[in-house]
Amino acid sequence: MANPVVAITRAVPGKPVIPGCEMRMAGATPQMSRGELLAFVRGATVIVSMFHDRVDDELLDAAGAQLKGVCNFAVGIDNIDLGACARRGITVTNTPDAVTEGTANIAFGLLLAVARKIVEGDKFCRSGAFERQGNTFPTGWCGMHLTGQTMLIVGAGRIGRAVAMRAKAFGMSVQYTARTRHIDFEQAPIAGTWVDLDEGLKAADVVSVHTPLTAQTRHIIDARRLRLMRSTAILINTSRGPTVDEAALVDALMAKRIYGAGLDVFEQEPKIHPGLVGLDNVVMTPHVGSAELYWREQMTRMVCENAGAILRGERAPNRIEAQP
């Protein structure tokens, strides 16, 4: 009897090891088209999917009735129809914790880049303008300070907490908003305060979005809420692009109704709203939040452990519970 097939839809860091299976791995680039993806998963017992792979009835049908598991190479699972998987008895897993440190680091990196005009400064140096114009001290290149400022964390999960810890190290105070209160955010060392989202937006100097993408959080930061923010405030989004109304954000940035934005994710990813491209008060990275080699290798290890458990008929370590 042939070994079961594990179909990995994109090349992963490190060396994936799953005993007792045939491993089918796509290349690193380019990303497969939808048609290519449907053909690629045909006959798979386990699919290792990426955050950009839409796992729905169409893909599950393409894989076939022998499919037992979908192991998402991500912590977010908004790309997966959990109900469709549950109805077919397909186990779904993700990679929690492994993305926490890297994503928190990119969030704070974006914040510093926006607050201190780092990208603009880099261009100034590379263009020869620094050599021609000299140092603009003490009035030039003044950015926003962080010490003593207030950060609002939208979404009090693992990554939100890691960002809050970094904010405390910079001498910031922390507020957070979530569906329920999180005592770990209110204890030392964060000593944060739970607030209503609208009230928090009015008071925040920095808003950092870390909520999962759901029907309720799509455009959670919309035109109305952007108008609540201070003109000196910075918006950071490292969660999922559609949590922010990108067109409304472009309008706010162009009108300088907020100080700036740092974005690692985009609403129509990989497309970027053309209005963002020419703005100097936004810093963008191409969805690389978890892209620290050590942690990406840990994600590879986790999906292999999850896939191996599914093949053995055991409970996967990072199983997502879903209702049909």
C-alpha positions as CSV (number, residue, x, y, z in Angstrom):
1,M,0.0,0.0,0.0
2,A,1.3,3.5,-0.9
3,N,2.4,5.8,1.8
4,P,0.0,8.7,2.7
5,V,0.8,12.0,1.0
6,V,1.5,15.2,2.9
7,A,1.1,18.1,0.5
8,I,3.1,21.2,1.6
9,T,1.8,24.1,-0.5
10,R,5.0,26.2,-0.3
11,A,8.6,25.5,0.6
12,V,9.2,25.9,4.3
13,P,12.4,26.8,6.3
14,G,14.4,24.0,7.9
15,K,14.0,20.3,7.1
16,P,10.5,19.0,7.4
17,V,10.4,15.4,8.7
18,I,7.2,13.3,8.9
19,P,7.9,9.6,9.1
20,G,5.9,7.1,7.1
21,C,4.6,9.5,4.4
22,E,5.3,10.7,0.9
23,M,6.1,14.4,1.2
24,R,5.0,16.6,-1.7
25,M,6.4,20.2,-1.4
26,A,5.8,23.1,-3.7
27,G,8.6,25.6,-4.5
28,A,9.3,28.8,-2.6
29,T,8.1,31.1,-5.4
30,P,6.0,31.9,-7.2
31,Q,2.8,31.4,-5.2
32,M,0.6,28.8,-7.0
33,S,-2.5,29.9,-8.8
34,R,-5.8,28.6,-7.6
35,G,-5.9,26.0,-10.3
36,E,-2.4,24.9,-9.6
37,L,-3.2,24.6,-5.9
38,L,-6.3,22.5,-6.5
39,A,-4.2,20.1,-8.6
40,F,-1.4,20.1,-6.1
41,V,-3.5,18.8,-3.2
42,R,-5.1,16.0,-5.1
43,G,-4.7,12.7,-3.3
44,A,-3.3,14.3,-0.1
45,T,-4.0,12.8,3.3
46,V,-2.7,16.0,5.0
47,I,-2.4,19.4,3.6
48,V,0.1,21.9,5.1
49,S,-1.5,25.2,4.0
50,M,-0.2,28.7,4.0
51,F,-2.2,31.8,5.2
52,H,-2.9,32.8,1.6
53,D,-4.4,29.4,0.7
54,R,-8.2,29.5,0.7
55,V,-9.2,26.2,2.3
56,D,-12.9,25.7,1.4
57,D,-15.2,23.1,0.0
58,E,-13.7,23.4,-3.4
59,L,-10.2,22.7,-2.2
60,L,-11.4,19.9,0.1
61,D,-13.2,18.3,-2.8
62,A,-10.1,18.6,-5.0
63,A,-8.0,16.8,-2.3
64,G,-10.4,13.9,-2.1
65,A,-12.2,11.8,0.5
66,Q,-9.0,10.5,2.0
67,L,-8.0,13.9,3.4
68,K,-7.7,13.8,7.2
69,G,-6.0,17.0,8.2
70,V,-5.2,20.6,7.3
71,C,-2.1,22.0,9.1
72,N,-2.0,25.8,8.7
73,F,1.6,27.2,8.6
74,A,0.3,30.2,10.6
75,V,-1.4,31.1,13.8
76,G,-4.4,32.8,12.0
77,I,-7.0,30.5,10.5
78,D,-9.2,33.0,8.7
79,N,-8.2,31.3,5.4
80,I,-9.9,28.1,6.5
81,D,-13.6,27.2,6.4
82,L,-13.6,25.5,9.8
83,G,-17.3,24.4,9.4
84,A,-16.5,22.7,6.0
85,C,-13.6,20.8,7.6
86,A,-15.7,19.8,10.7
87,R,-18.5,18.5,8.6
88,R,-16.0,16.2,6.8
89,G,-14.2,15.2,10.0
90,I,-11.0,16.9,8.9
91,T,-8.6,18.0,11.7
92,V,-7.4,21.6,11.5
93,T,-4.2,22.8,13.3
94,N,-2.2,26.0,13.5
95,T,1.2,27.2,14.9
96,P,0.5,29.3,18.0
97,D,3.4,30.8,20.0
98,A,5.9,30.4,17.2
99,V,4.8,33.6,15.5
100,T,4.6,35.7,18.7
101,E,8.1,37.1,19.1
102,G,8.8,37.8,15.5
103,T,5.5,39.6,14.9
104,A,5.8,41.6,18.1
105,N,9.3,42.7,16.9
106,I,8.1,43.8,13.5
107,A,5.2,45.7,15.1
108,F,7.7,47.6,17.2
109,G,10.1,48.0,14.4
110,L,7.4,49.6,12.3
111,L,6.4,51.8,15.2
112,L,10.0,53.1,15.5
113,A,10.4,53.5,11.8
114,V,7.3,55.7,11.6
115,A,7.9,57.6,14.8
116,R,11.5,58.4,14.0
117,K,11.2,58.8,10.2
118,I,13.8,56.1,9.7
119,V,12.8,55.2,6.1
120,E,12.7,58.9,5.1
121,G,16.1,59.3,6.8
122,D,17.6,56.4,4.9
123,K,16.4,57.8,1.6
124,F,17.8,61.2,2.5
125,C,21.2,59.7,3.1
126,R,21.2,57.5,0.0
127,S,20.1,60.3,-2.3
128,G,23.1,62.5,-1.4
129,A,20.9,65.1,0.2
130,F,22.6,64.7,3.6
131,E,26.0,65.5,2.0
132,R,24.6,68.4,0.1
133,Q,22.5,70.0,2.8
134,G,24.4,68.9,5.9
135,N,22.9,68.3,9.4
136,T,19.5,69.9,10.0
137,F,20.0,69.9,13.8
138,P,18.2,71.0,16.0
139,T,14.9,71.5,14.1
140,G,15.1,68.9,11.4
141,W,13.9,65.3,11.5
142,C,12.1,65.6,14.8
143,G,9.8,62.6,15.2
144,M,7.4,61.4,17.9
145,H,8.6,60.4,21.3
146,L,7.4,57.1,22.9
147,T,8.3,57.4,26.6
148,G,5.3,58.5,28.5
149,Q,2.9,57.9,25.6
150,T,-0.1,55.6,25.6
151,M,-0.4,52.5,23.5
152,L,-3.8,50.9,22.8
153,I,-3.6,47.1,22.1
154,V,-6.5,46.0,19.9
155,G,-6.7,42.2,20.6
156,A,-5.4,40.9,23.9
157,G,-3.8,37.6,22.7
158,R,-0.2,36.4,22.7
159,I,1.2,38.8,20.2
160,G,-0.7,41.8,21.8
161,R,0.8,40.9,25.1
162,A,4.3,40.7,23.7
163,V,3.9,44.1,22.1
164,A,2.6,45.5,25.4
165,M,5.7,44.2,27.1
166,R,7.9,46.0,24.6
167,A,5.9,49.2,25.1
168,K,6.5,49.0,28.8
169,A,10.2,48.7,28.2
170,F,10.0,52.0,26.3
171,G,8.2,53.7,29.3
172,M,4.8,53.7,27.7
173,S,1.5,53.1,29.4
174,V,-0.8,50.4,28.0
175,Q,-4.5,50.2,27.4
176,Y,-6.2,47.2,25.8
177,T,-9.5,46.4,24.2
178,A,-10.9,42.9,23.8
179,R,-14.2,41.1,24.1
180,T,-13.5,40.2,27.7
181,R,-11.0,41.5,30.3
182,H,-7.6,39.8,30.4
183,I,-6.2,39.8,33.9
184,D,-2.7,39.1,32.7
185,F,-2.8,42.5,30.9
186,E,-3.8,44.2,34.1
187,Q,-1.2,42.6,36.4
188,A,2.5,43.7,36.6
189,P,4.6,44.3,34.6
190,I,2.1,45.5,32.0
191,A,-0.4,47.0,34.5
192,G,-2.7,47.8,31.6
193,T,-6.3,49.1,31.6
194,W,-9.2,47.6,29.8
195,V,-11.1,50.2,27.7
196,D,-13.9,50.5,25.2
197,L,-12.4,50.6,21.7
198,D,-13.8,54.0,20.8
199,E,-12.7,55.5,24.1
200,G,-9.3,54.0,23.7
201,L,-8.8,55.3,20.2
202,K,-9.5,58.8,21.5
203,A,-6.8,58.6,24.1
204,A,-4.1,56.6,22.4
205,D,-0.8,57.9,20.9
206,V,-0.2,54.5,19.3
207,V,-2.8,51.9,18.2
208,S,-1.5,48.4,17.5
209,V,-3.9,45.9,16.0
210,H,-3.5,42.2,16.9
211,T,-7.0,40.8,16.6
212,P,-7.8,37.8,14.5
213,L,-9.8,38.4,11.4
214,T,-13.5,37.5,11.8
215,A,-16.7,38.8,10.5
216,Q,-16.9,41.0,13.6
217,T,-13.3,42.4,13.3
218,R,-13.3,43.1,9.5
219,H,-12.9,46.9,9.2
220,I,-12.8,47.2,13.0
221,I,-10.7,50.2,12.2
222,D,-12.9,52.1,9.7
223,A,-13.3,55.7,8.7
224,R,-15.4,56.6,11.7
225,R,-12.8,55.1,14.1
226,L,-9.9,56.7,12.3
227,R,-11.6,60.1,12.9
228,L,-11.6,59.3,16.6
229,M,-7.8,59.1,16.6
230,R,-5.5,62.0,17.5
231,S,-3.7,63.8,14.7
232,T,-0.5,62.9,16.5
233,A,-1.4,59.1,16.7
234,I,0.3,56.2,14.9
235,L,-1.6,53.1,13.7
236,I,0.3,49.8,13.5
237,N,-1.3,46.7,11.8
238,T,0.5,43.3,11.9
239,S,-2.7,41.2,12.2
240,R,-4.6,40.8,9.0
241,G,-5.1,43.5,6.3
242,P,-8.9,43.6,6.3
243,T,-9.1,44.5,10.0
244,V,-8.4,48.1,8.7
245,D,-10.4,49.8,6.0
246,E,-7.4,50.6,3.7
247,A,-9.2,53.2,1.6
248,A,-10.2,55.1,4.7
249,L,-6.7,54.8,6.1
250,V,-5.3,56.3,2.8
251,D,-7.7,59.3,3.2
252,A,-6.7,59.8,6.8
253,L,-2.9,59.7,6.0
254,M,-3.2,62.0,3.0
255,A,-5.2,64.5,5.0
256,K,-2.7,64.0,7.9
257,R,-5.6,63.3,10.3
258,I,-3.2,60.9,12.0
259,Y,0.6,61.1,12.3
260,G,1.4,57.9,10.4
261,A,1.0,54.2,10.0
262,G,3.1,51.0,9.9
263,L,1.6,48.1,7.9
264,D,2.8,44.6,7.5
265,V,-0.5,43.4,6.1
266,F,-2.9,44.7,3.4
267,E,-6.5,44.4,2.6
268,Q,-6.1,42.9,-0.9
269,E,-2.8,41.3,-0.3
270,P,-0.5,41.1,-2.2
271,K,-2.0,44.1,-3.9
272,I,-1.3,47.4,-2.1
273,H,-3.7,50.3,-2.3
274,P,-2.0,52.7,-4.8
275,G,-2.7,55.6,-2.5
276,L,-0.3,54.2,0.1
277,V,2.7,54.0,-2.2
278,G,3.5,57.7,-2.5
279,L,3.0,58.6,1.1
280,D,5.9,59.4,3.3
281,N,4.0,58.9,6.6
282,V,3.5,55.2,6.1
283,V,6.1,52.4,6.4
284,M,5.3,49.0,4.8
285,T,6.7,45.5,5.0
286,P,5.5,42.5,2.9
287,H,3.7,40.4,5.5
288,V,7.0,39.3,7.2
289,G,5.9,39.5,10.8
290,S,7.0,36.0,11.8
291,A,10.0,36.0,9.4
292,E,12.7,35.3,11.9
293,L,14.5,32.1,10.8
294,Y,14.5,30.5,14.2
295,W,10.8,30.9,14.7
296,R,9.9,29.9,11.1
297,E,11.9,26.7,11.6
298,Q,9.8,26.2,14.8
299,M,6.7,26.6,12.7
300,T,8.0,23.8,10.4
301,R,8.6,21.6,13.3
302,M,5.1,22.2,14.7
303,V,3.3,21.5,11.4
304,C,5.3,18.3,11.1
305,E,4.3,17.2,14.6
306,N,0.7,18.0,13.9
307,A,0.7,16.2,10.5
308,G,2.5,13.2,12.0
309,A,-0.1,12.9,14.8
310,I,-3.0,13.1,12.3
311,L,-1.4,10.3,10.2
312,R,-1.0,8.1,13.3
313,G,-4.6,8.7,14.4
314,E,-3.6,10.6,17.5
315,R,-4.8,14.0,18.7
316,A,-2.7,16.8,17.1
317,P,-0.9,19.1,19.6
318,N,-2.3,22.3,18.1
319,R,-5.8,21.1,17.0
320,I,-8.4,23.8,16.4
321,E,-11.8,22.9,17.7
322,A,-14.6,23.7,15.2
323,Q,-18.3,23.1,15.0
324,P,-20.0,21.6,11.9
